[in-house]
């Protein structure tokens, strides 16, 4: 398999335009993971959804996102990321329109699943376009910094925007995506470079693709069912069993295939493995912090939709500020020290929230922890993708980034299942304290992984040049 040369933007204006449209796409991906949190009570009330069905409004997106990521990444590598970008954007727009107009729960849940599939195709295409458009080193790190600014901020902005839109109608949390998706799809042929597809005379490995998707879908559904019905529920055990069987079949198929879905070189790339572990521990710590804080302010503090959304605004600002300086921090300190310190700061902020959970003042007891975790969150998000994709060649960028994001969202599903167990059915302040402590432990594990996993490198390729 040989990689086709990828044309680069010819000037600052074209490069900036390409990066702008990619950043908007990443913002949509992150936004739609968290924007429905605060709208869930309104959705459940209007459509008469049960508690388990309401949970699937969030989980349906996350499960199908995680399930199709690796396939989406390999399709991007095979057929060209720009083509996949346009297809995914159109699907995202159609799914958002269907969700916003859904008369009942069935169409809404199908629309959320379709959004997840679209995001799974879109995410690796976006990262592949960045990493094949900008040369490794300062240019790529700056581009990843901009991409990370809107991507990580999208998670925080989702709960802010969701709170505001829900006061009008929950349907707007879906419909707001439509104009952005249409504009991105229309502008992509003009603004994005036509990166060549990495072909080898064949198409996508369909048996491996089916088995891989089935494995991740089954595991993600098992984790989601565990949080809703318990770890020993029949549906949970059945999904876990299916995941184990499909994983064995996938491994066998990959070993005998002449065109494996995951290039064996990727499985031997240490920095990518560390990147996958980092994204998993990032999501288990500050990524799932949104879940805990949303429950805290609405269930324990009694915040309404607008107040709950605005509570995240300072954190969203801190994330954006951190993203904007993250590439410079990496250049100054090296990726190993930057990622380690970012995870340590994540843990410190989460422990601060755990210690102050009994207080009633937003300014004194919640805001400090949100600001610390927000800034650390922003640096972590950019640094882990710089570290994980640095040694991946152009022809495997889509698959490499997909593996990292799959680890991220599978960890998110596992983390929520664990946090539901920690919080219990009627959580009090002490339960929320233990939930924040659990996320802090995951952040500390991320610091250990970054320090020892990246022990043989201080800088990624060209980083300090």
PASEDREN-641770 format. One record per atom (N, C-alpha, C): x, y, z. Coordinates in steps of 0.1 Angstrom, whole numbers, padded with zeros to 4 digits, always signed. Layout:
<atoms>
XYZ...
</atoms>
This chain:
<atoms>
+0008-0012+0000+0000+0000+0000+0009+0012+0000+0006+0021-0009+0014+0033-0010+0006+0045-0008+0011+0056-0002+0003+0068+0001+0005+0077-0011-0006+0083-0015-0006+0093-0026-0002+0107-0020+0006+0114-0027+0010+0127-0022-0002+0136-0020-0003+0144-0009-0014+0152-0006-0010+0167-0008-0017+0174-0017-0014+0188-0019-0017+0196-0006-0008+0206-0004-0010+0214+0008-0016+0227+0003-0023+0234+0013-0028+0247+0009-0017+0256+0005-0019+0264-0005-0009+0272-0011-0005+0285-0004-0013+0289+0005-0011+0302+0012-0017+0302+0026-0014+0313+0033-0020+0314+0047-0035+0315+0046-0041+0322+0036-0055+0324+0036-0062+0310+0033-0057+0302+0023-0063+0289+0020-0062+0280+0032-0050+0280+0039-0048+0271+0050-0058+0275+0061-0059+0288+0064-0068+0293+0074-0083+0289+0071-0087+0290+0059-0100+0287+0055-0103+0272+0057-0093+0264+0053-0095+0249+0055-0096+0246+0069-0087+0252+0078-0088+0249+0092-0101+0254+0098-0106+0265+0093-0119+0270+0099-0130+0261+0097-0131+0255+0085-0142+0246+0082-0141+0233+0090-0128+0228+0092-0126+0216+0100-0129+0219+0114-0126+0231+0119-0129+0234+0133-0144+0234+0136-0151+0240+0126-0166+0240+0128-0171+0226+0128-0166+0217+0120-0171+0203+0120-0168+0196+0133-0156+0199+0139-0153+0193+0152-0161+0198+0163-0165+0211+0162-0174+0217+0172-0187+0210+0172-0192+0207+0160-0205+0200+0159-0204+0186+0165-0194+0179+0163-0192+0166+0169-0192+0166+0184-0185+0175+0190-0184+0176+0204-0197+0182+0210-0202+0192+0203-0215+0198+0208-0226+0188+0209-0228+0180+0200-0239+0171+0200-0238+0159+0210-0226+0158+0216-0225+0148+0227-0231+0154+0239-0229+0167+0242-0234+0172+0255-0246+0182+0254-0250+0186+0242-0260+0196+0241-0274+0191+0246-0276+0178+0246-0289+0172+0250-0290+0170+0265-0279+0171+0272-0280+0168+0286-0291+0175+0293-0291+0189+0292-0300+0197+0300-0314+0196+0294-0315+0192+0281-0328+0191+0274-0335+0178+0277-0328+0169+0283-0334+0155+0285-0348+0155+0293-0349+0163+0304-0362+0163+0311-0373+0168+0301-0371+0178+0293-0381+0184+0284-0384+0174+0273-0374+0167+0268-0376+0157+0258-0385+0145+0263-0381+0140+0275-0388+0129+0281-0402+0133+0284-0405+0145+0289-0418+0150+0292-0427+0151+0280-0422+0157+0269-0431+0159+0257-0433+0146+0250-0423+0137+0249-0425+0125+0241-0429+0113+0250-0431+0115+0263-0435+0105+0272-0425+0093+0272-0412+0096+0274-0402+0086+0274-0399+0081+0288-0397+0068+0289-0393+0062+0302-0379+0066+0305-0374+0064+0317-0361+0068+0321-0350+0061+0313-0352+0048+0309-0342+0041+0301-0342+0047+0287-0353+0050+0282-0354+0056+0268-0347+0070+0268-0350+0078+0278-0343+0091+0278-0328+0090+0278-0323+0080+0286-0308+0078+0286-0303+0075+0272-0311+0068+0263-0306+0065+0250-0306+0076+0241-0312+0088+0244-0310+0100+0236-0296+0104+0237-0289+0102+0248-0275+0105+0249-0267+0093+0244-0270+0081+0249-0262+0069+0246-0263+0065+0232-0274+0067+0225-0276+0063+0211-0265+0070+0202-0262+0083+0205-0252+0090+0198-0238+0084+0201-0235+0083+0214-0222+0078+0218-0219+0064+0214-0229+0055+0215-0227+0041+0211-0224+0039+0196-0232+0046+0188-0230+0044+0173-0217+0052+0169-0214+0063+0176-0202+0070+0173-0190+0061+0175-0189+0055+0187-0178+0046+0191-0178+0034+0181-0190+0029+0178-0190+0016+0170-0185+0018+0156-0187+0029+0150-0183+0031+0136-0170+0039+0134-0163+0043+0144-0152+0051+0143-0140+0045+0135-0137+0032+0138-0126+0026+0132-0129+0024+0117-0141+0020+0114-0145+0018+0100-0145+0031+0093-0150+0042+0100-0149+0055+0094-0135+0060+0091-0126+0057+0100-0112+0060+0098-0106+0053+0087-0108+0040+0085-0103+0033+0074-0109+0037+0061-0122+0040+0061-0128+0045+0049-0122+0058+0045-0119+0067+0054-0112+0079+0051-0099+0077+0045-0091+0068+0050-0078+0064+0045-0079+0058+0031-0089+0051+0028-0091+0044+0015-0096+0053+0004-0106+0061+0008-0114+0068-0003-0111+0083-0003-0103+0088+0007-0100+0102+0007-0109+0109+0018-0102+0117+0027-0109+0123+0038-0119+0134+0033-0116+0141+0022-0125+0152+0018-0138+0146+0014-0138+0135+0006-0150+0129+0002-0159+0124+0014-0152+0118+0023-0159+0113+0035-0164+0125+0044-0157+0136+0044-0161+0148+0051-0175+0153+0046-0176+0154+0033-0188+0159+0026-0200+0149+0029-0198+0136+0027-0208+0127+0029-0213+0127+0044-0204+0128+0053-0207+0128+0067-0215+0140+0071-0211+0152+0066-0218+0164+0069-0232+0164+0064-0234+0159+0052-0248+0158+0047-0257+0149+0055-0251+0137+0059-0258+0128+0068-0261+0134+0081-0251+0142+0087-0253+0149+0100-0265+0159+0099-0265+0166+0088-0276+0176+0086-0290+0169+0085-0291+0159+0077-0304+0152+0076-0308+0146+0089-0299+0139+0096-0302+0133+0109-0306+0144+0119-0300+0156+0119-0304+0166+0128-0318+0172+0125-0321+0173+0112-0334+0177+0108-0345+0167+0113-0342+0154+0111-0351+0144+0115-0353+0144+0130-0342+0146+0138-0344+0146+0153-0352+0158+0157-0350+0170+0151-0357+0182+0155-0372+0181+0152-0376+0174+0141-0390+0173+0137-0396+0160+0142-0389+0151+0149-0394+0138+0154-0407+0139+0161-0418+0132+0157-0430+0133+0164-0431+0123+0176-0421+0114+0176-0421+0104+0187-0407+0099+0190-0407+0090+0199-0394+0085+0204-0386+0077+0194-0393+0069+0186-0387+0060+0176-0378+0068+0166-0384+0078+0160-0376+0085+0150-0365+0093+0157-0368+0098+0169-0357+0106+0176-0345+0097+0179-0347+0085+0184-0336+0076+0187-0329+0072+0174-0336+0070+0163-0329+0066+0150-0321+0078+0146-0326+0090+0147-0319+0102+0143-0306+0104+0151-0307+0101+0164-0295+0102+0173-0284+0091+0168-0289+0079+0165-0280+0069+0160-0273+0073+0147-0281+0079+0138-0276+0084+0125-0266+0095+0127-0268+0104+0137-0259+0115+0140-0246+0108+0145-0247+0098+0153-0235+0091+0158-0226+0085+0147-0233+0079+0137-0226+0073+0126-0219+0084+0117-0227+0095+0115-0221+0106+0108-0209+0112+0115-0209+0113+0128-0198+0118+0135-0186+0109+0135-0189+0096+0135-0179+0086+0134-0171+0086+0121-0178+0090+0110-0171+0091+0097-0164+0105+0097-0170+0115+0103-0165+0129+0102-0152+0131+0110-0152+0125+0122-0141+0128+0131-0127+0124+0126-0125+0111+0121-0112+0107+0116-0109+0115+0103-0119+0118+0095-0117+0126+0083-0111+0140+0086-0117+0146+0097-0112+0159+0101-0097+0159+0105-0094+0149+0114-0080+0148+0119-0071+0144+0108-0075+0136+0099-0067+0132+0087-0064+0144+0078-0074+0152+0076-0072+0164+0068-0062+0174+0074-0063+0175+0088-0054+0184+0095-0039+0179+0094-0038+0166+0097-0025+0160+0098-0018+0157+0084-0026+0157+0073-0020+0156+0060-0019+0169+0053-0025+0179+0058-0024+0193+0053-0013+0201+0059-0011+0199+0072-0001+0207+0079+0011+0198+0082+0023+0202+0079+0035+0194+0082+0037+0192+0097+0042+0180+0101+0045+0178+0115+0054+0188+0121+0052+0192+0133+0059+0202+0139+0051+0214+0143+0056+0226+0144+0049+0238+0148+0036+0241+0140+0036+0239+0127+0024+0242+0119+0013+0233+0122+0016+0220+0123+0005+0210+0127+0001+0212+0141+0010+0215+0150+0006+0217+0164-0003+0229+0166+0000+0240+0158-0009+0251+0159-0022+0248+0154-0023+0240+0143-0036+0236+0137-0043+0228+0147-0037+0218+0153-0043+0210+0163-0048+0218+0175-0040+0229+0178-0044+0238+0189-0057+0245+0186-0059+0250+0173-0071+0256+0169-0083+0246+0169-0080+0234+0163-0090+0224+0163-0094+0220+0177-0084+0218+0186-0087+0215+0199-0095+0225+0207-0093+0238+0204-0100+0249+0210-0115+0248+0208-0119+0246+0196-0133+0245+0193-0139+0231+0197-0130+0221+0196-0135+0207+0199-0138+0205+0213-0128+0208+0222-0130+0207+0236-0140+0217+0241-0140+0229+0236-0149+0239+0240-0164+0235+0236-0165+0227+0226-0178+0222+0222-0185+0214+0232-0177+0206+0240-0183+0198+0251-0189+0207+0261-0181+0217+0265-0186+0227+0275-0197+0236+0270-0195+0240+0257-0205+0249+0251-0219+0242+0249-0218+0229+0247-0230+0221+0245-0240+0223+0256-0235+0222+0269-0245+0223+0280-0249+0238+0282-0241+0247+0278-0245+0262+0279-0256+0264+0268-0253+0261+0256-0262+0263+0245-0275+0255+0247-0273+0242+0251-0285+0234+0254-0294+0240+0264-0289+0246+0274-0297+0252+0285-0305+0264+0279-0299+0272+0271-0305+0284+0265-0316+0279+0255-0313+0270+0246-0322+0266+0236-0334+0259+0242-0332+0251+0252-0343+0243+0258-0354+0253+0264-0351+0265+0267-0361+0274+0272-0370+0278+0261-0366+0277+0248-0375+0279+0237-0382+0266+0233-0374+0256+0229-0379+0243+0226-0367+0234+0226-0369+0222+0231-0358+0212+0230-0354+0208+0216-0364+0210+0207-0361+0207+0193-0350+0215+0186-0348+0227+0192-0337+0235+0186-0323+0230+0189-0322+0221+0199-0308+0215+0202-0304+0206+0190-0314+0202+0182-0311+0194+0170-0311+0203+0158-0321+0212+0156-0322+0220+0144-0310+0230+0142-0304+0234+0153-0293+0243+0152-0281+0238+0144-0280+0224+0143-0269+0218+0136-0271+0220+0120-0284+0220+0116-0286+0220+0102-0279+0230+0093-0281+0243+0097-0274+0253+0088-0259+0252+0088-0253+0248+0099-0238+0246+0100-0234+0235+0091-0241+0224+0092-0238+0212+0084-0239+0215+0069-0249+0222+0065-0251+0225+0051-0240+0234+0046-0237+0244+0053-0227+0253+0049-0213+0246+0048-0210+0238+0057-0197+0230+0057-0197+0221+0045-0208+0214+0042-0208+0205+0030-0207+0212+0017-0213+0224+0016-0212+0232+0004-0198+0238+0002-0192+0242+0013-0179+0249+0011-0167+0239+0010-0169+0227+0015-0158+0217+0015-0151+0216+0002-0158+0214-0009-0151+0212-0022-0142+0224-0026-0146+0236-0022-0138+0247-0025-0126+0250-0015-0128+0247-0003-0119+0251+0008-0109+0240+0012-0114+0228+0011-0105+0217+0016-0097+0211+0005-0084+0207+0008-0075+0201-0002-0080+0187-0006-0079+0184-0018-0083+0171-0023-0072+0161-0020-0071+0157-0007-0061+0147-0003-0063+0134-0010-0052+0128-0014-0054+0115-0021-0057+0104-0012-0064+0094-0016-0067+0082-0008-0056+0073-0009-0054+0066+0002-0043+0056+0003-0048+0043-0002-0047+0040-0015-0053+0028-0020-0043+0017-0022-0047+0005-0023-0038-0006-0025-0044-0016-0035-0053-0010-0044-0059-0019-0054-0071-0026-0049-0076-0024-0037-0088-0030-0032-0096-0020-0024-0108-0025-0020-0117-0016-0012-0115-0019+0003-0125-0015+0010-0126-0016+0024-0127-0031+0027-0120-0036+0038-0121-0050+0042-0135-0051+0049-0145-0056+0041-0159-0056+0047-0160-0066+0058-0155-0078+0058-0157-0087+0069-0151-0081+0082-0139-0076+0081-0133-0070+0093-0141-0058+0098-0146-0050+0088-0153-0038+0092-0166-0042+0099-0173-0052+0095-0185-0056+0101-0182-0062+0115-0172-0070+0116-0169-0076+0129-0164-0065+0139-0156-0056+0134-0151-0045+0143-0162-0036+0148-0171-0032+0139-0183-0024+0143-0192-0032+0153-0194-0045+0150-0202-0053+0159-0196-0054+0173-0183-0055+0173-0176-0057+0186-0178-0044+0195-0175-0033+0189-0175-0020+0196-0190-0017+0200-0199-0019+0190-0213-0016+0193-0218-0025+0205-0214-0038+0205-0219-0047+0216-0213-0043+0229-0200-0039+0229-0194-0035+0242-0199-0022+0247-0202-0012+0238-0207+0000+0242-0222-0001+0247-0229-0010+0240-0243-0012+0245-0243-0019+0259-0233-0028+0261-0232-0035+0273-0229-0025+0285-0220-0016+0282-0217-0006+0292-0229+0003+0295-0236+0007+0285-0247+0016+0286-0258+0008+0294-0261-0004+0291-0271-0012+0298-0266-0014+0313-0253-0016+0315-0248-0017+0329-0252-0005+0337-0251+0007+0331-0254+0019+0339-0269+0020+0341-0277+0015+0332-0292+0016+0333-0298+0005+0341-0293-0008+0339-0300-0019+0344-0292-0028+0354-0279-0025+0355-0270-0032+0364-0261-0041+0356-0250-0045+0363-0239-0053+0356-0243-0067+0354-0253-0072+0362-0257-0086+0361-0270-0088+0353-0276-0077+0348-0288-0078+0340-0286-0087+0328-0296-0095+0324-0295-0104+0312-0290-0096+0300-0296-0085+0297-0292-0077+0285-0277-0073+0285-0273-0069+0297-0259-0065+0299-0250-0077+0296-0253-0088+0302-0244-0100+0301-0244-0105+0286-0256-0104+0280-0257-0109+0266-0249-0100+0257-0249-0087+0259-0241-0078+0251-0226-0080+0253-0222-0082+0266-0208-0085+0268-0204-0098+0262-0212-0108+0262-0209-0121+0256-0207-0119+0241-0216-0112+0235-0216-0109+0220-0203-0102+0217-0199-0092+0225-0187-0085+0223-0174-0094+0223-0174-0103+0233-0162-0112+0234-0161-0121+0221-0173-0127+0217-0173-0135+0205-0169-0128+0193-0174-0116+0191-0171-0108+0179-0157-0103+0179-0151-0100+0191-0137-0096+0192-0128-0108+0187-0131-0120+0192-0123-0131+0188-0124-0134+0173-0136-0132+0167-0137-0134+0153-0130-0123+0145-0130-0110+0150-0123-0099+0144-0108-0102+0144-0103-0106+0155-0088-0108+0156-0084-0119+0146-0092-0130+0145-0089-0141+0136-0090-0135+0122-0100-0128+0118-0101-0122+0105-0090-0113+0101-0085-0105+0111-0074-0095+0108-0061-0103+0106-0059-0114+0113-0047-0121+0112-0045-0128+0099-0057-0132+0093-0056-0140+0080-0058-0131+0068-0062-0118+0070-0065-0109+0059-0052-0103+0053-0052-0102+0040-0041-0095+0033-0043-0080+0034-0055-0075+0037-0057-0061+0038-0064-0058+0052-0057-0059+0063-0064-0058+0076-0069-0044+0078-0080-0043+0085-0087-0030+0088-0077-0021+0096-0070-0026+0105-0060-0019+0113-0046-0023+0109-0039-0014+0103-0025-0017+0098-0017-0023+0110-0010-0034+0108-0002-0040+0119+0008-0029+0124+0013-0020+0116+0022-0010+0120+0016-0002+0131+0003+0001+0131-0003+0009+0141-0003+0002+0155-0004-0011+0155-0004-0018+0167+0010-0018+0174+0020-0015+0166+0034-0014+0171+0039+0000+0174+0030+0010+0171+0034+0024+0173+0031+0028+0188+0042+0029+0195+0041+0031+0210+0033+0044+0213+0037+0055+0206+0030+0068+0209+0015+0067+0206+0011+0060+0196-0003+0058+0194-0010+0051+0205-0004+0040+0210-0009+0033+0221-0011+0041+0233+0000+0050+0236-0001+0059+0247-0012+0069+0245-0014+0074+0232-0024+0083+0229-0038+0077+0231-0040+0064+0228-0053+0058+0230-0056+0057+0245-0045+0053+0253-0047+0052+0267-0050+0066+0273-0044+0076+0268-0046+0090+0273-0060+0095+0270-0065+0092+0258-0079+0097+0255-0089+0089+0264-0086+0076+0267-0095+0069+0275-0095+0075+0289-0084+0078+0295-0083+0083+0308-0088+0098+0309-0086+0105+0298-0091+0119+0297-0106+0119+0298-0113+0109+0291-0127+0109+0291-0132+0104+0304-0125+0095+0310-0129+0089+0323-0128+0100+0335-0120+0110+0332-0118+0120+0342-0125+0133+0339-0119+0143+0332-0126+0155+0330-0137+0154+0319-0136+0144+0310-0146+0142+0301-0160+0139+0307-0160+0130+0317-0172+0126+0324-0175+0136+0335-0167+0145+0337-0170+0156+0347-0183+0163+0344-0186+0165+0331-0198+0171+0327-0210+0164+0332-0210+0151+0331-0221+0142+0336-0223+0145+0351-0213+0145+0359-0214+0146+0373-0219+0160+0377-0213+0171+0371-0216+0184+0374-0231+0187+0370-0235+0182+0358-0249+0184+0354-0259+0179+0364-0256+0167+0369-0265+0161+0379-0264+0169+0392-0252+0173+0396-0250+0181+0408-0258+0194+0409-0257+0202+0398-0264+0215+0398-0279+0213+0397-0284+0203+0389-0298+0202+0387-0305+0194+0398-0299+0183+0402-0306+0175+0412-0303+0179+0427-0291+0183+0429-0287+0186+0443-0289+0201+0446-0286+0210+0436-0287+0224+0438-0300+0230+0433-0307+0223+0425-0320+0228+0420-0319+0238+0409-0308+0239+0401-0307+0248+0391-0317+0245+0379-0322+0256+0373-0331+0254+0361-0322+0252+0349-0328+0250+0337-0320+0248+0325-0310+0259+0321-0315+0272+0322-0306+0283+0319-0294+0284+0329-0298+0284+0342-0287+0285+0353-0277+0273+0352-0282+0261+0349-0273+0249+0348-0264+0251+0336-0269+0256+0325-0261+0259+0313-0250+0269+0315-0255+0280+0322-0245+0291+0324-0235+0288+0335-0238+0278+0343-0228+0274+0353-0215+0268+0346-0216+0263+0334-0205+0258+0327-0197+0269+0319-0203+0281+0318-0197+0291+0309-0183+0294+0313-0179+0297+0326-0165+0300+0329-0156+0288+0325-0161+0276+0327-0153+0264+0323-0150+0264+0308-0161+0267+0300-0159+0267+0286-0149+0278+0282-0149+0289+0288-0139+0300+0285-0125+0295+0289-0123+0289+0301-0110+0284+0305-0105+0273+0295-0114+0265+0290-0110+0255+0280-0105+0261+0267-0112+0271+0263-0108+0278+0250-0095+0285+0252-0092+0292+0263-0080+0299+0266-0068+0288+0266-0070+0277+0273-0060+0267+0274-0057+0261+0260-0067+0258+0252-0065+0253+0239-0057+0262+0230-0059+0275+0232-0052+0285+0223-0037+0286+0227-0033+0281+0239-0019+0282+0242-0012+0268+0243-0020+0258+0241-0015+0244+0244-0003+0241+0235-0004+0245+0222+0007+0241+0213+0020+0248+0217+0019+0260+0222+0031+0267+0227+0037+0261+0239+0028+0256+0248+0032+0249+0260+0040+0236+0256+0034+0229+0246+0041+0217+0242+0054+0220+0236+0055+0230+0228+0068+0234+0222+0078+0238+0233+0074+0244+0244+0083+0248+0254+0087+0237+0263+0078+0228+0267+0080+0218+0277+0082+0204+0272+0078+0202+0259+0079+0188+0254+0065+0181+0257+0062+0172+0249+0049+0165+0250+0048+0157+0262+0059+0151+0267+0058+0142+0278+0055+0150+0291+0062+0161+0293+0060+0169+0305+0046+0176+0305+0043+0181+0293+0030+0188+0291+0018+0179+0295+0018+0168+0289+0006+0159+0291+0006+0154+0305+0017+0151+0311+0018+0147+0325+0012+0158+0334+0017+0170+0333+0013+0181+0341-0002+0184+0339-0007+0183+0327-0021+0185+0324-0030+0176+0332-0026+0163+0331-0034+0153+0339-0033+0155+0354-0021+0159+0359-0020+0162+0373-0029+0174+0377-0030+0184+0368-0039+0196+0371-0053+0191+0370-0057+0182+0361-0070+0177+0360-0074+0170+0373-0065+0162+0379-0068+0155+0391-0069+0165+0403-0061+0176+0403-0062+0186+0414-0075+0193+0413-0080+0197+0402-0092+0204+0400-0104+0195+0404-0104+0182+0401-0114+0173+0404-0115+0170+0419-0103+0169+0425-0102+0167+0440-0107+0180+0447-0105+0191+0441-0110+0204+0447-0125+0204+0447-0131+0199+0436-0146+0198+0435-0151+0188+0446-0143+0177+0447-0148+0167+0457-0148+0172+0471-0137+0180+0474-0136+0186+0488-0146+0196+0491-0151+0203+0481-0160+0215+0483-0174+0212+0479-0178+0199+0477-0191+0196+0473-0202+0198+0483-0198+0200+0496-0209+0202+0506-0212+0217+0506-0205+0226+0500-0208+0240+0501-0219+0244+0491-0226+0254+0494-0238+0258+0486-0235+0270+0476-0223+0276+0478-0220+0288+0470-0213+0284+0457-0219+0289+0446-0213+0286+0433-0199+0292+0431-0198+0305+0436-0185+0312+0434-0174+0306+0443-0178+0302+0455-0168+0298+0464-0165+0283+0463-0175+0275+0460-0174+0260+0461-0174+0253+0448-0179+0259+0437-0179+0252+0424-0170+0258+0414-0170+0272+0414-0163+0279+0403-0148+0276+0403-0141+0276+0415-0126+0273+0415-0123+0260+0408-0130+0249+0412-0127+0236+0406-0130+0236+0391-0141+0243+0387-0144+0243+0372-0133+0250+0364-0128+0261+0370-0117+0269+0363-0104+0260+0362-0100+0254+0373-0088+0246+0372-0090+0234+0362-0101+0227+0363-0103+0216+0354-0105+0220+0340-0111+0232+0338-0113+0237+0325-0100+0240+0318-0091+0247+0324-0078+0250+0318-0070+0237+0316-0069+0228+0326-0062+0216+0324-0068+0207+0313-0081+0207+0313-0089+0200+0302-0084+0204+0288-0083+0217+0286-0080+0223+0273-0066+0218+0269-0056+0219+0278-0043+0215+0274-0042+0200+0272-0049+0192+0280-0049+0177+0279-0054+0173+0265-0065+0179+0261-0072+0176+0248-0063+0177+0236-0056+0189+0236-0047+0191+0224-0034+0182+0225-0028+0181+0237-0016+0174+0239-0017+0159+0236-0028+0153+0240-0030+0139+0238-0031+0135+0223-0037+0144+0215-0037+0141+0200-0024+0144+0194-0017+0154+0198-0003+0157+0193+0005+0145+0195+0005+0139+0208+0013+0128+0211+0009+0116+0203-0004+0113+0203-0009+0101+0197-0007+0099+0182-0008+0111+0175-0007+0110+0160+0007+0114+0154+0016+0117+0163+0029+0123+0158+0037+0113+0150+0036+0100+0153+0044+0090+0146+0036+0081+0136+0024+0086+0134+0015+0079+0124+0017+0085+0110+0019+0076+0100+0022+0082+0087+0008+0086+0081+0009+0094+0070-0003+0100+0064-0013+0090+0060-0009+0078+0054-0019+0069+0049-0027+0062+0060-0023+0064+0073-0030+0058+0084-0035+0068+0094-0035+0081+0090-0039+0091+0100-0054+0089+0104-0063+0086+0094-0077+0084+0097-0079+0073+0107-0073+0062+0104-0075+0050+0113-0068+0053+0127-0056+0059+0127-0050+0062+0140-0058+0071+0149-0063+0081+0143-0072+0091+0151-0085+0084+0155-0090+0075+0146-0102+0068+0150-0100+0059+0162-0089+0052+0162-0086+0043+0174-0085+0051+0187-0079+0063+0186-0079+0071+0198-0093+0076+0202-0101+0080+0193-0114+0085+0197-0123+0073+0201-0121+0061+0195-0129+0050+0200-0126+0047+0214-0113+0047+0218-0109+0045+0232-0115+0056+0241-0116+0068+0236-0121+0079+0243-0136+0077+0247-0144+0074+0237-0158+0072+0239-0162+0059+0245-0155+0049+0243-0157+0036+0251-0154+0038+0265-0144+0046+0268-0141+0049+0282-0152+0058+0288-0157+0067+0280-0168+0075+0285-0180+0067+0289-0184+0057+0281-0195+0048+0284-0192+0040+0297-0180+0035+0298-0176+0027+0310-0176+0036+0322-0171+0049+0320-0170+0058+0332-0184+0062+0337-0193+0064+0328-0207+0067+0332-0213+0056+0340-0211+0043+0335-0216+0032+0342-0210+0031+0356-0198+0033+0357-0191+0033+0371-0197+0044+0379-0198+0056+0374-0203+0068+0381-0217+0066+0386-0226+0060+0377-0240+0057+0381-0240+0048+0393-0230+0038+0394-0229+0029+0405-0225+0036+0417-0215+0046+0416-0210+0053+0427-0220+0063+0433-0228+0069+0424-0238+0079+0428-0250+0073+0435-0254+0061+0430-0266+0055+0435-0279+0061+0430-0290+0056+0434-0303+0061+0429-0307+0075+0434-0303+0079+0446-0306+0092+0452-0294+0098+0458-0285+0103+0450-0272+0108+0455-0273+0120+0464-0265+0120+0474-0263+0132+0483-0250+0138+0480-0246+0149+0488-0234+0156+0486-0222+0146+0487-0222+0137+0497-0211+0128+0499-0209+0119+0487-0220+0114+0481-0219+0106+0469-0213+0113+0457-0216+0126+0456-0210+0134+0445-0195+0136+0448-0192+0137+0461-0178+0138+0464-0170+0126+0460-0176+0114+0462-0169+0102+0458-0168+0101+0442-0179+0106+0436-0179+0106+0421-0167+0114+0415-0165+0126+0421-0154+0134+0417-0141+0128+0420-0140+0121+0431-0128+0114+0435-0124+0103+0425-0135+0096+0421-0133+0086+0411-0127+0091+0398-0132+0103+0393-0127+0109+0381-0112+0114+0383-0109+0118+0396-0096+0123+0399-0086+0111+0398-0090+0100+0402-0081+0088+0402-0078+0085+0387-0088+0086+0378-0085+0083+0364-0075+0093+0359-0076+0106+0363-0067+0116+0358-0052+0113+0363-0051+0109+0375-0038+0105+0380-0032+0093+0373-0040+0084+0369-0036+0073+0361-0031+0078+0347-0038+0088+0342-0033+0094+0329-0019+0101+0331-0017+0107+0342-0004+0113+0344+0007+0103+0344+0005+0091+0351+0014+0080+0352+0017+0075+0338+0006+0073+0330+0008+0067+0317+0016+0077+0308+0013+0090+0308+0020+0099+0300+0035+0100+0304+0038+0100+0317+0052+0101+0321+0060+0089+0317+0055+0077+0320+0063+0065+0317+0061+0061+0302+0049+0063+0296+0047+0058+0283+0055+0066+0273+0057+0079+0276+0065+0088+0266+0079+0090+0272+0084+0081+0279+0097+0083+0286+0109+0085+0276+0107+0079+0264+0118+0080+0254+0118+0091+0245+0109+0101+0248+0108+0112+0239+0104+0125+0247+0111+0136+0245+0108+0148+0251+0099+0157+0241+0102+0155+0228+0095+0163+0218+0090+0154+0207+0078+0157+0202+0074+0150+0190+0081+0156+0178+0080+0149+0167+0088+0153+0155+0087+0168+0152+0098+0174+0151+0098+0188+0147+0092+0198+0156+0088+0193+0168+0080+0201+0177+0086+0214+0181+0099+0214+0183+0105+0226+0188+0112+0234+0178+0110+0230+0165+0117+0237+0154+0111+0251+0151
</atoms>
